[in-house]
């Protein structure tokens, strides 16, 4: 123990002991040791004095460079103490970071390995998203050692994204990528885990009015029958646009629609019961071969937006699903039932997003929208 001052011996004010030795330790605090006899106190004081003299001799033998280094160490140690850390912890973390930086692969090598593995684990659309976002990040981090990329740099990269929604997708992809790297011990930890997920300002889901839904369905029925199936399934089954693009007529029977895990966003299968008016509108649709897709195009949103313009209706992104969820919840007042159709794991999510967006009267009007008895020539219709 390095002392700051010569220890002092004096009589104790504690009844159990007669003598005490007081001294200042290297922690800057006063210390007291109690003894029953003066001889014991003097012996302890001599030990402390010898330790102080030895430390002084050692300090005198140090070179100016080592003395300067010791002062820096003491300063850093004090700063770390104020942060609730220690010099040992800082040295250990620094060693691991340097080791990770030196031994980790460069960005391109890690990305190549990551994409090769993911191409076998995920579906083509998911893989396409992963590849697009990770390759864009290569423009910023290419040529860098993976372990040398800091959390601050990743945060700056997220801030440069054009929107909060893009930033959310980038955060998700980079989290998966760095977790993959951590499992292979290319990095000591996942830096994305310490970066909050970007959250957009809460907004109320936009829906179509019953009048606009009727306009879209009737216009499609007469002028663009190929677009009718995705419109019907979106408005009366709440199926996501991406899922509609993967759905085939084989997935639709007279009583049920089966959204298989490989086609669902949540990678879990769900079955939707076909009731009116969905059954009537499906009967009014032109059906292709069982293996053919329900959607006329992979660019379904663009196709439906053009149709809406021609029908005189303002197109609402994700509006079909939002409309179904809002009107269904308003009509049945059962978040669990609505959530099961939508594929939500937690009914509270359904309730929080769609409660009180529409009235029961509007919901009744919505679900009373049915195809006309007389259909355009050439369209099959069964009652």
C-alpha positions as CSV (number, residue, x, y, z in Angstrom):
1,X,0.0,0.0,0.0
2,X,1.4,3.4,-1.0
3,X,1.0,6.0,1.8
4,X,0.8,9.7,1.3
5,X,2.0,10.8,4.8
6,X,4.0,9.3,7.7
7,X,1.8,7.3,10.1
8,X,1.1,8.7,13.6
9,X,0.6,6.9,16.9
10,X,-1.7,8.1,19.6
11,X,-4.0,6.9,22.4
12,X,-7.3,5.5,21.3
13,X,-10.6,7.0,22.1
14,X,-12.3,3.6,21.6
15,X,-12.7,1.9,25.0
16,X,-11.8,-1.6,23.7
17,X,-8.4,-0.4,22.5
18,X,-5.6,1.7,24.1
19,X,-3.6,2.8,21.0
20,X,-4.2,3.6,17.3
21,X,-2.2,4.2,14.2
22,X,-3.6,6.7,11.7
23,X,-2.4,7.3,8.1
24,X,-3.5,8.4,4.6
25,X,-3.7,5.7,2.0
26,X,-3.3,5.9,-1.8
27,X,-7.1,6.2,-2.1
28,X,-6.8,9.6,-0.6
29,X,-8.7,8.6,2.5
30,X,-7.7,8.5,6.2
31,X,-7.3,5.1,7.8
32,X,-7.1,4.0,11.4
33,X,-5.9,0.7,12.9
34,X,-6.4,-0.1,16.6
35,X,-4.1,-2.1,19.0
36,X,-4.2,-3.2,22.7
37,X,-0.5,-2.3,23.4
38,X,1.8,0.6,22.5
39,X,4.4,-2.0,21.2
40,X,1.9,-3.4,18.7
41,X,1.1,0.1,17.5
42,X,4.8,1.1,17.1
43,X,5.5,-2.1,15.2
44,X,2.7,-1.5,12.7
45,X,3.8,2.2,12.3
46,X,7.3,1.0,11.5
47,X,6.0,-1.3,8.8
48,X,3.9,1.5,7.3
49,X,6.9,3.9,7.4
50,X,9.2,1.4,5.7
51,X,6.6,0.9,3.0
52,X,6.4,4.6,2.5
53,X,10.2,4.9,2.3
54,X,10.4,2.0,-0.2
55,X,7.8,3.6,-2.4
56,X,9.8,6.9,-2.2
57,X,13.0,5.2,-3.2
58,X,11.3,3.5,-6.1
59,X,9.8,6.8,-7.3
60,X,13.3,8.4,-7.1
61,X,14.7,5.6,-9.3
62,X,12.1,6.1,-12.1
63,X,13.0,7.9,-15.3
64,X,11.1,11.1,-16.2
65,X,9.3,9.1,-19.0
66,X,8.0,6.5,-16.6
67,X,7.0,9.1,-14.1
68,X,5.0,10.9,-16.8
69,X,3.4,7.6,-17.8
70,X,2.4,6.9,-14.2
71,X,0.8,10.3,-13.9
72,X,-1.2,9.6,-17.0
73,X,-2.2,6.2,-15.7
74,X,-3.4,7.8,-12.4
75,X,-5.4,10.4,-14.3
76,X,-7.1,7.7,-16.5
77,X,-7.7,5.6,-13.4
78,X,-9.5,8.5,-11.7
79,X,-11.6,9.2,-14.8
80,X,-12.6,5.5,-15.1
81,X,-13.5,5.5,-11.4
82,X,-15.9,8.4,-12.0
83,X,-17.5,6.4,-14.8
84,X,-17.9,3.4,-12.5
85,X,-15.2,1.4,-14.2
86,X,-11.7,0.3,-13.5
87,X,-8.3,0.3,-15.3
88,X,-8.4,-3.6,-15.5
89,X,-11.8,-3.5,-17.2
90,X,-10.7,-0.9,-19.7
91,X,-7.6,-2.8,-20.6
92,X,-9.5,-6.0,-21.0
93,X,-12.1,-4.4,-23.3
94,X,-9.4,-2.6,-25.3
95,X,-7.5,-5.8,-25.8
96,X,-10.6,-7.6,-27.1
97,X,-11.5,-4.7,-29.4
98,X,-8.0,-4.6,-30.9
99,X,-8.0,-8.4,-31.3
100,X,-11.4,-8.3,-33.0
101,X,-10.2,-5.6,-35.4
102,X,-7.0,-7.3,-36.3
103,X,-8.5,-10.8,-36.7
104,X,-11.9,-9.9,-38.3
105,X,-12.3,-10.2,-42.1
106,X,-12.8,-7.2,-44.3
107,X,-16.4,-6.1,-45.0
108,X,-16.7,-7.6,-48.5
109,X,-15.5,-11.0,-47.3
110,X,-17.9,-11.1,-44.4
111,X,-20.8,-10.0,-46.7
112,X,-20.0,-12.7,-49.2
113,X,-20.1,-15.4,-46.5
114,X,-23.3,-13.9,-45.0
115,X,-25.2,-13.8,-48.3
116,X,-24.1,-17.3,-49.2
117,X,-25.5,-18.7,-46.0
118,X,-28.7,-16.6,-46.1
119,X,-29.5,-17.7,-49.7
120,X,-30.0,-21.2,-48.4
121,X,-32.0,-20.2,-45.3
122,X,-34.5,-17.6,-46.4
123,X,-37.0,-17.1,-49.3
124,X,-36.1,-15.3,-52.5
125,X,-37.9,-12.1,-51.6
126,X,-36.4,-11.9,-48.1
127,X,-33.0,-12.6,-49.6
128,X,-33.4,-9.9,-52.2
129,X,-34.1,-7.4,-49.4
130,X,-31.0,-8.5,-47.4
131,X,-28.8,-8.3,-50.5
132,X,-30.1,-4.9,-51.5
133,X,-29.6,-3.2,-48.1
134,X,-26.3,-4.9,-47.3
135,X,-24.8,-4.1,-50.7
136,X,-25.8,-0.5,-50.3
137,X,-23.9,-0.4,-47.0
138,X,-20.8,-1.8,-48.8
139,X,-20.4,1.7,-50.5
140,X,-19.8,3.1,-47.0
141,X,-17.9,0.3,-45.2
142,X,-16.2,-1.5,-48.1
143,X,-12.5,-2.3,-47.5
144,X,-12.8,-1.9,-43.8
145,X,-12.1,-4.5,-41.1
146,X,-15.4,-5.6,-39.7
147,X,-14.2,-5.3,-36.1
148,X,-13.0,-1.7,-36.7
149,X,-16.4,-0.3,-37.5
150,X,-17.7,1.7,-34.6
151,X,-21.2,2.2,-33.3
152,X,-20.9,5.9,-34.0
153,X,-20.2,5.2,-37.7
154,X,-23.2,2.9,-37.9
155,X,-25.4,5.5,-36.3
156,X,-24.2,8.1,-38.8
157,X,-25.0,5.7,-41.6
158,X,-28.6,5.2,-40.3
159,X,-29.0,9.0,-40.1
160,X,-28.2,9.3,-43.8
161,X,-31.1,7.2,-44.9
162,X,-33.8,9.0,-46.9
163,X,-36.7,8.1,-44.4
164,X,-37.3,6.6,-41.0
165,X,-38.9,3.6,-42.7
166,X,-35.7,2.9,-44.8
167,X,-33.6,3.4,-41.6
168,X,-35.7,0.7,-39.8
169,X,-35.1,-1.8,-42.6
170,X,-31.4,-1.0,-42.7
171,X,-31.2,-1.4,-38.9
172,X,-32.9,-4.8,-39.1
173,X,-30.6,-6.0,-41.9
174,X,-27.4,-4.8,-40.2
175,X,-28.5,-6.4,-36.9
176,X,-28.9,-9.7,-38.6
177,X,-25.5,-9.3,-40.4
178,X,-23.6,-8.3,-37.2
179,X,-25.2,-11.1,-35.2
180,X,-24.0,-13.5,-37.9
181,X,-20.5,-12.0,-37.5
182,X,-20.6,-12.3,-33.7
183,X,-21.6,-16.0,-33.9
184,X,-18.4,-16.5,-36.0
185,X,-16.3,-14.5,-33.5
186,X,-15.5,-11.9,-36.1
187,X,-16.7,-9.2,-33.7
188,X,-16.9,-9.3,-29.9
189,X,-20.4,-8.0,-29.8
190,X,-23.3,-6.8,-32.1
191,X,-22.9,-3.0,-32.2
192,X,-26.5,-2.7,-33.6
193,X,-27.9,-4.0,-30.4
194,X,-26.8,-0.8,-28.7
195,X,-28.5,1.5,-31.3
196,X,-32.2,2.1,-30.8
197,X,-34.5,1.0,-33.7
198,X,-35.7,4.2,-35.6
199,X,-39.3,4.7,-34.8
200,X,-41.6,6.9,-37.0
201,X,-44.1,9.2,-35.5
202,X,-47.3,7.4,-34.8
203,X,-49.9,8.0,-37.5
204,X,-53.5,6.8,-37.8
205,X,-53.9,4.1,-40.5
206,X,-55.6,5.5,-43.7
207,X,-58.6,3.6,-45.0
208,X,-60.9,3.7,-48.0
209,X,-64.6,4.8,-47.5
210,X,-67.3,2.3,-48.5
211,X,-68.1,4.5,-51.5
212,X,-64.5,4.4,-52.8
213,X,-64.3,0.6,-52.3
214,X,-67.5,0.2,-54.3
215,X,-66.1,2.4,-57.1
216,X,-62.8,0.4,-57.3
217,X,-64.5,-3.0,-57.3
218,X,-67.1,-2.1,-59.9
219,X,-64.6,-0.3,-62.1
220,X,-62.2,-3.3,-62.0
221,X,-65.1,-5.7,-62.7
222,X,-66.0,-3.8,-65.9
223,X,-62.7,-2.5,-67.2
224,X,-59.8,-4.5,-65.6
225,X,-61.0,-7.9,-64.4
226,X,-57.5,-9.2,-63.8
227,X,-57.2,-6.7,-60.9
228,X,-60.4,-7.8,-59.3
229,X,-59.1,-10.9,-57.4
230,X,-56.3,-8.9,-55.4
231,X,-58.8,-6.1,-54.7
232,X,-61.4,-8.6,-53.4
233,X,-58.9,-10.5,-51.2
234,X,-57.4,-7.3,-49.9
235,X,-60.6,-5.5,-49.1
236,X,-62.5,-8.6,-47.7
237,X,-59.8,-10.8,-46.3
238,X,-57.1,-8.3,-45.2
239,X,-54.3,-10.1,-47.1
240,X,-51.1,-8.1,-47.4
241,X,-50.1,-6.8,-50.9
242,X,-46.8,-8.8,-50.7
243,X,-48.8,-12.0,-49.8
244,X,-51.2,-11.4,-52.7
245,X,-48.3,-11.4,-55.1
246,X,-47.3,-14.9,-53.9
247,X,-50.8,-16.3,-53.7
248,X,-52.0,-18.8,-56.3
249,X,-55.5,-20.1,-57.1
250,X,-54.5,-23.4,-55.6
251,X,-54.4,-21.6,-52.2
252,X,-58.1,-20.7,-52.5
253,X,-60.9,-23.3,-52.0
254,X,-64.7,-22.8,-51.8
255,X,-64.5,-22.4,-48.0
256,X,-61.0,-21.3,-47.1
257,X,-57.9,-19.3,-48.1
258,X,-54.7,-20.8,-47.0
259,X,-51.7,-18.4,-46.5
260,X,-48.7,-20.8,-46.3
261,X,-45.7,-20.0,-44.1
262,X,-43.5,-19.5,-47.1
263,X,-45.8,-16.8,-48.5
264,X,-46.7,-15.0,-45.2
265,X,-44.8,-12.1,-43.9
266,X,-44.7,-13.7,-40.4
267,X,-43.5,-17.1,-41.8
268,X,-46.5,-18.8,-40.2
269,X,-49.4,-20.4,-41.9
270,X,-52.9,-19.0,-41.4
271,X,-56.3,-20.0,-42.7
272,X,-59.0,-17.5,-43.5
273,X,-62.6,-18.6,-43.7
274,X,-64.5,-17.4,-46.8
275,X,-67.8,-15.7,-45.9
276,X,-70.0,-13.1,-47.6
277,X,-69.4,-10.8,-49.3
278,X,-66.0,-12.4,-50.1
279,X,-67.5,-15.5,-51.4
280,X,-69.8,-13.6,-53.8
281,X,-66.9,-11.4,-55.1
282,X,-64.7,-14.5,-55.6
283,X,-67.4,-16.0,-57.7
284,X,-67.4,-12.9,-59.9
285,X,-63.6,-13.2,-60.5
286,X,-62.0,-14.6,-63.6
287,X,-60.0,-17.7,-62.3
288,X,-56.9,-19.0,-64.0
289,X,-55.2,-22.4,-63.7
290,X,-54.6,-23.6,-60.1
291,X,-50.9,-22.9,-60.3
292,X,-51.3,-19.4,-61.7
293,X,-50.9,-16.4,-59.4
294,X,-53.9,-14.4,-58.1
295,X,-52.2,-11.1,-58.8
296,X,-51.8,-10.0,-62.4
297,X,-48.4,-8.5,-61.7
298,X,-45.5,-8.5,-59.2
299,X,-45.8,-4.7,-59.3
300,X,-49.3,-4.9,-57.9
301,X,-49.3,-1.5,-56.1
302,X,-48.4,0.3,-59.3
303,X,-51.1,-1.5,-61.3
304,X,-53.8,-0.8,-58.6
305,X,-52.7,2.8,-58.3
306,X,-53.3,3.3,-62.0
307,X,-56.7,1.6,-61.8
308,X,-57.7,3.9,-58.9
309,X,-56.7,7.0,-60.9
310,X,-59.0,5.9,-63.7
311,X,-61.8,5.1,-61.3
312,X,-61.5,8.6,-59.7
313,X,-60.3,7.3,-56.3
314,X,-57.3,8.4,-54.4
315,X,-55.1,5.3,-53.8
316,X,-54.1,4.6,-50.2
317,X,-50.9,2.6,-49.6
318,X,-51.8,-0.5,-47.5
319,X,-55.3,0.9,-47.6
320,X,-57.0,-2.4,-48.4
321,X,-55.7,-4.3,-45.4
322,X,-56.2,-1.2,-43.1
323,X,-59.8,-0.9,-44.4
324,X,-60.6,-4.5,-43.8
325,X,-59.1,-4.5,-40.3
326,X,-60.9,-1.3,-39.3
327,X,-64.3,-2.2,-40.5
328,X,-64.1,-5.8,-39.3
329,X,-63.1,-4.7,-35.8
330,X,-65.9,-2.1,-35.7
331,X,-68.5,-4.7,-36.9
332,X,-67.6,-7.6,-34.6
333,X,-65.9,-5.8,-31.7
334,X,-63.6,-8.8,-31.3
335,X,-59.8,-8.0,-31.6
336,X,-58.9,-11.6,-31.3
337,X,-61.0,-12.6,-34.3
338,X,-59.7,-9.8,-36.4
339,X,-56.1,-10.5,-35.4
340,X,-56.4,-14.2,-36.4
341,X,-57.5,-13.2,-39.9
342,X,-54.8,-10.6,-40.2
343,X,-52.1,-12.9,-38.9
344,X,-51.3,-10.8,-35.8
345,X,-49.8,-12.8,-33.0
346,X,-51.0,-10.3,-30.3
347,X,-54.6,-9.0,-30.5
348,X,-53.5,-5.9,-28.6
349,X,-51.6,-4.8,-31.7
350,X,-54.8,-5.1,-33.7
351,X,-56.8,-3.2,-31.1
352,X,-54.2,-0.4,-30.7
353,X,-53.9,0.2,-34.5
354,X,-57.5,-0.2,-35.6
355,X,-59.9,0.5,-32.8
356,X,-62.4,3.4,-33.3
357,X,-61.2,4.2,-36.8
358,X,-64.6,3.4,-38.3
359,X,-68.1,3.2,-36.8
360,X,-70.4,0.1,-36.8
361,X,-72.8,1.7,-39.3
362,X,-69.9,2.3,-41.7
363,X,-68.7,-1.3,-41.2
364,X,-72.2,-2.6,-42.1
365,X,-72.2,-0.5,-45.3
366,X,-68.8,-1.8,-46.1
367,X,-69.6,-5.5,-45.8
368,X,-72.9,-5.1,-47.7
369,X,-70.9,-4.2,-50.9
370,X,-71.8,-7.0,-53.3
371,X,-71.3,-7.6,-57.0
372,X,-74.2,-6.8,-59.3
373,X,-76.5,-9.6,-60.3
374,X,-75.8,-8.9,-64.0
375,X,-72.1,-9.1,-64.7
376,X,-70.2,-7.9,-67.8
377,X,-70.4,-10.4,-70.6
378,X,-67.9,-13.3,-70.4
379,X,-67.5,-13.2,-66.6
380,X,-68.6,-16.4,-64.7
381,X,-70.9,-15.9,-61.8
382,X,-72.4,-18.5,-59.5
383,X,-75.1,-17.9,-56.9
